[in-house]
């Protein structure tokens, strides 16, 4: 059994806890029945013994597998991780989504993507990463009575993401604690209008609208202050072909979107200016979670 | 010269100062050069001498006509008003938009709809009524540096609006003063997510999403408390075929949207339960402002 889930950029611009996008950068896990329990991790997190010992994937997988089958079996898990950890690219969401999907697949129980999304919400209270991780594409989500309501727009191949991954994380806890507890009507309208306009721009492919529509007043600047060079990165991106350029999740990764023909020049420039960062050009992903039973 | 502008429902659900829709209910003004200045008003406002004496249309028209031509001429204005006044159906926006358009038309100067929208913003600080009044359809708008950025989705003929117009207004001043000055993060996310999801639902014609996506926590309940029977009206509408049912603008009109085949039954029921209200079934308008030089 082969399960793969894409990286995601969420909190997209003004779309706090709402808007997300799936990126063509996948974590893959291979699961086989075995006489002994074993884990091997390749790629991101491979050298971190804590991840092997206290593994979120295994605990979520076990919880669901036991619930579905009434017993426990032994498996060999092989993780091939490409999504960087703690950088705002949805690595936790990928783990949650793939662990639940894997438990259902190994138990031989069908689960719809919609139901999977609602189960994943039990582990991550915001839907903006899990929705694109499950569905792919650009997603708009709201939570009502512990259920995710989500709509998806597939991304066209003419666009790419230029991802700048800093050499250190922004502590989610640290930056969330710095966010205001209350917002003025003017800031609320600022974000309600831009998040809605950004949604309309994606759904109608009016990329010329992204620059204005992707601005935020709720969280981004506060978080960027923990890593102030990101302001310069954003300015450089917007001056050099980026249709929009926003913090990915709660950071520290910065997400810029360009027409395909502008991606290389922007990536090159960012590598030059931020030599300690990893810069990646990625296609968008429109599939989301993939379960391959023959894998 | 014949100028007509549709009624509009704005502040749509969670889309505070952002989302609006044009309705097929038009104010028409006919303008002819004449030896004497004269005004005649038919329909809404016809019996209100204040509207004739201190006419917003005339003062905006004069301001722009004088600016464009460098002098003043005399005209005969005939208003045929169908949009109820002070009921949250965009009557002021219709006046502003048609007055500016009329001044340009009578001066023989072309004006784009985009430019017209930005001029109209000088008279009405929120774009959510003027955008659908000018463009028609469902519109999503944000203001950046005194410019309106707006995207439109045409409405399909399979849907209709059922409009309930109370016999009295909600004072905008009164109800705006009762609104909170600040909002919690949870309420902000509630509206950001729903306004974005509502936008996605309109753009992708996923009408099944409207019910959840049209909920609001910023202003609607506070305003409805000034006319508490609206809570019952909303409940009845949602229980009887309405895909969504929200305050129109800042009220007092209530806007419900249904599939065409359900509109009559809902209108009938609302007439029965609210005999003092005017109940109208309206198509949506996808044209917005129309200038007919041969009229």
Interface residues (C-beta under 8 A of the other chain):
Chain A: X14 X15 X16 X17 X18 X19 X140 X141 X142 X143 X144 X149 X150 X151 X153 X179 X180 X181 X182 X183 X184 X185 X188 X189 X190 X191 X192 X193 X194 X195 X196 X197 X198 X199 X200 X201 X203 X204 X206 X209 X212 X213 X215 X218
Chain B: X14 X15 X16 X17 X18 X19 X140 X141 X142 X143 X144 X149 X150 X151 X153 X179 X180 X181 X182 X183 X184 X185 X188 X189 X190 X191 X192 X193 X194 X195 X196 X197 X198 X199 X200 X201 X203 X204 X206 X209 X212 X213 X215 X218
